[in-house]
Amino acid sequence: MKQAAPGTDLAPLLLNWYDRHHRDLPWRISPPMAARGMTPDPYRVWLSEVMLQQTTVQAVRAYFALFLDKWPTVTDLARADSEDVMKAWAGLGYYARARNLKKCAEAVAFRHGGRFPDTEDGLKALPGIGDYTAAAIAAIAFGRQSAVLDGNVERVVSRLHVIETPLPAAKPQMRALVAAMTPADRPGDFAQAMMDLGATLCTPKRPACALCPFSARCLARASGEPERFPVRAARREKPIRLGAAFVAIDATGAVLLRKRPESGLLGGMTEVPGTAWTARLDGATGPEAAPFAADWRPHGIVGHVFTHFELRLSVYSADVTTAAGGTANWWEPLATLGRQALPTVMKKAIKQAIPEAFDAPRRGRPAYDDKARTP
């Protein structure tokens, strides 16, 4: 079999497939829409790309619609209250994205006149925009011949060229191959086509090779073991951190909440009072570490996996008077608890202590999903 060439001769095969089999996504200008003269909105492209980092397409749909309804333009988002943005983001995870989203909107609105820069370098100068996001916006929103490399594209390229170097070390090689494949004409469609191919056909397990436009050129298919690619370096076991969460409940059923510091992990989010998260196995995670004395009842342990560590929180609850909460905290009624900017780990802790929490339907709030970005 002829070795797959890294040139743009592969692009027509993919674009012909994309014209027939593209996914219809709310932030995308599909080929039929483009034929009617519609062009991409950089704000929508940017918003979707930030939301899609480490998050499923299905989970992002509802959040994307919610943000556009609340803040139709980048200037609207720039002028929004930061707390409202964090509340709207709650449940999407990776909350530094939300903080940078607000900062980036402010930079575009107030320093760039409401217009996104149209080059990769200009985009990377904005808060929260790295190599991938800059390339995606440049290609999709502005038609730049940029090499877009996300997880789906990595899988396609690694199989097409049987790249034996493990990820993440293989990224520069993959990016160079994608750059060589990306055509000057329709680079945005090419980028989205590569993503769609990885999401729908060139899947991690049981890829539909017979339907792939690259099937005759794919070296991994010829080898008979496409699922072996991409090769990944052995994962290190994540360290464990311990902590405690204290769910205080007053006579009306309201829950005591506080705001986390603006900087650091989950910065600016809402939480129940608790201890610091420590790697020391002898750290204080019992009732003695509570913010104030009460008859604290144990509710077991909840776990949550962050990017760099696994957290295990011991959960306690107590019925207390409103006065016990102090002045820096506030009491949130159970009925409105879901409107707060609570990260998933805090929702788990509250749910552990109060099983009925978050059960009531919440109008205007999307369901949340913390899974990594997948089809």
N, C-alpha and C positions, 0 to 999 in steps of 0.2 A: 504494500500500500504506500502511496506517495505520502511523504511526511507533510503534516499540516503546516502550510506557510503562514508566517506571522503578518501577512500583508492585508491590504484592504480588499483583496479579491474575495475574502470571506464575507464582507459586509453585505453585498447584494443578496446572498443566500439568506442571511438573517433578516434583512429588512423585508424581503418578500414574505417570509414566514410571519413577521410581526404585523404586516399589513392585514393579514388574514386572521391572526390568532392573538392579537394584543388583548391585555386585560383592560377593562373599563374601570378606571379609578377616578375618584372625585377631584383629584388635583392634577389630572393628566389631560393634555390635549391629544386625543387619539388621531390616527391618520384621517378618518372621515371628518373629524372636526377641523383639522388643519386644511383639508380640501375645501372647506366652507369659509376659509379665511380667518379662522380663530387662531390666536397666538397665545403662548404660555404667559401666565401672570407670575412674575418673579416672586412676589409675596407668597403666593400659594405653593410654588415650588419649594421655596425656602422653608415655609412652615411644615410642609409634609416631610421634607428630608430630615429636619430636626426631630420631628415626632417619630419617624421610622427608625431612628438609631436605637438598636437593641430592643425593638418592639415589633409586634406582628402587624401586618397590614390590616387584618380584621379589627384589631384593637384600636388602631389609629383612626379608622373611619369616623367613629362617633366623636372622638375628641376633635378631629379636624373640622367637622361640621359645627361643633359647639364653639370653637374659637372663631370661625368665620362669622357665625351668627352674632357673637359678642363684639368682635373687633374685625370688621370687614376689610380694613386696610392696615398697612404697617404703621401708619400714623395713629390710628385708633389704638392699636396695641401699645405703642410707645407712650400714649397718654393714660393708659389704664393704670389702676392701682395695683401695685406689686402683689399685695395680698390676694386680690381677686384673680390675678394670673396664676398664683400658686394653688388656689382653690380649684380653679378650672383644670389645672394640670394633675391634681391629686389622683393617684392610681396608675399613672403612666410610668412611674418609676424614673430612676436616674435624674434626680431633681435638679442637678446642676444645669441640665438642659433648659429647664424652665427659667432659671435665673439668667442664664446667658441669652435666652430667647428675648427676655425683656430688655436686657442691655443692648442686644443687637438691634432690636426695633428702635430703641432710642437713638442709637448711632445713625441708622439709616434715615430716620425721620428728621433728626435735628442737625446732623452734620452733612448729610448727603441729599437734603431736600426731598426726602421720601422716595428716592430712587436707589435701588441696589447697584453697586458697582458691577460692571459686566465682564470683568476678567477674574481669573483665578486668584491672582495676587491681590487685587482689590477686595475680593470677597474674603480672603484669608485674613485680612487686616481687621475684620469685624469680629466682635466677641462671639465665641462659641463655634466658629466656622473653621474646620480643619481641612486637610487635603481632600478627603472624600467629598464632603459637603460642598466645598468650593468647586470641585470638578463637576459635580452633578448639577449644581445651579448654573454654572457657566455653559455646560453643554445643553441642558434641557431648556433653560429660560432664555439663553442668549445665543445659542447656536455655535458656541465655541468648540473647536476640535480638541476637547479635553478627554483624558483617559479616566473613566469612572470605574472604580473598583470597590464593590461591596462584597459581602459574603457569597451571594449568588453568582456574581461574576467570577470570583475566585474559583468557585467550583467548576464553572464552565471552562475557564482557561486552563486550569490544572489538568482537566481530563483531555481537553483538546490537544495539549502539548505534552502529556504525561510528565508533569513537573515533579521530580522526586525530592526536591528540597522542601523540608517541612515548613509550614506556616508557624510563626509569622515571618521567618527569614526569607521566604519566597516572594514576599510582597513586591519588592523592587523589580524582580524578574517578571512577575505577572503584570505589573503596571506598564512595563516597557512593551510587553506583547499586546496589551489592550491598546496602547497608544499607536502601535503599528497597524492594528486592525481598524481603528476608528476612522471613518471616512470624513472628508471635509463637508460633504453634503449630508444632511440629516444626522449630525452627531448626537443630538438629543434623542432622536428615535432609536438610534443604534444603542445608546446607553440603556434606555428603557427596555429595548428588545433583549439585551443581554440579561438584564434583571428578570424579565418575564421568562426567558428560557430556563434560567436556573430555578425559578420559583415553580414552574409548571411541568417541565419535562426533565431537565437535568437535576433532579432532586437528590438529596443525600442518599436515600435508599430506593432501590428498584427504579432507576431512571428509565424513562420511556425512550430509549435510544432509537428505536425504529422510526419514531415520529420527528426526530431532531433534524433541523436543516443542516447540521454539521456531521451527520451520521457517517457519511462516506469519508470524512476527513479526520475523524476523531481517533487519536491513537489509543486512548483508554478503552474505547469500545473494541478496537482491533485486538487489544491485549486480553479481552475477556473479563477484566476486573475493574470496571469503571468506579465501583463503590470504594476502591482503595484510595481514590483521590477526592479532595486534596489531602496530602500527607500532613499530619499535624505532629508537632513536638509533644512529647509526653507531658501531661498536665501535672502540675504540682498540687498536692493536696492543700486545700485552703485552711489557713489557721482558724482556730475557733476563739471567739470572744464571748464573754459572759456579761450579763447585766440583769437588772430587775426593772419591771414596770409596775407602777402602783395606780390602780384604777379606783379613784375615790368617787363615791356616789352620795349625793345629798338626799334630803327627804323627798324631793320632787322627782328624783331619778336622773338629775343632771350629772354630768361627768366633769371632773376637774381637768382642765387643759392648760397648756402653756406653749409658748413659742420657742423653738430652738434658735440658737445664735445664727446670725445671717451667714457666717462663714462656716466652712467645714461640711462634713457629710450631712445630707438632709437639711442644709442650711435654710433657715426661714420657714421651715415646715412646722406643723402643729404636732404636739405629742402629749401623752400623759406624763406626769412626773416619774422620774426614774433615776437610776444610777448611771455613772459613766460605763462605757463598754470596755472591758479590760480583758487582756489575754491571761491574766493571773488567775489560776484556778482557785486560789485562796481569797479572791476578792469578795467584798461584801455584796451579796445578792439576796439576802434574806430580809425579813421584816425590820431588822435593826438598821437597815439602810434607808428606810422610808423617810420621806420629807417631813413627816410629823407623826406623832404617836397616835395609834388607832388600833382597833382589833382587826389586823390584816389577815385575810383568809387566803391560803394558797390555792392557785388554780393550775398548777403544773407549769410546763415550759412550752414556749412557742419558738420555732426556728425560722430564720430568714437568711437567705444567701445573698450577700452583696458581691460586688466584683472581686474584691480582694480578701474577703473573709466570710466566715459563717457565724452568724449571731444566734445565741441561745438566751432567750429572756425568760426569767422566772416571773410569773405574773401573780399579783396579789390584788385583792379588792377589799374595800372597807366602806361601811356606811358611816358617814361623818356629817357634821354640821357645816353649813355654808361658810361659817366664819373660819373654819380650819384651813381654807384654801389659800389664805394670804392675799396680798394685794397685787402681786405680779402675775397671778393666774386668773382664769375665769371659768365659770360654770356653764357648760353647754348642754341644753336640753337634749334628751335622747332623740327626739324627733328631727332635730336639725344637725345632728352629729355628722351625718354624711356630707354636709355642705362645707365642712372644714377641710383645710389643707393637710389631711392626715396621710402620711405615707403608709404603704401596705403593711409594714411591720407593726405600726401602731394600731391599725385596724385589726390585725390578728390578735394583738394583746387585749384590746377592748372586747373583741368577740369572745375571747377565751374566758373573760370574767363575766361578760353580759351576753349570753348566747343570742338574745333577740336583737342586739344592736345591728344596725344597717339592714335589717330585714325589710323595712318598709320601702316601697318604691320611691325613687327620687326623680322627679320630673326634671328633664333637662340635663341629667348627669349620665354620661356614658358608663358602661361597665368597664372594669379595668382588667388588664392582663399584663403581667410582668415578663412574659416569655421573650426570648431573644427574637430578633427580626427573622421571620420565616415566611413562606408563602401564605 
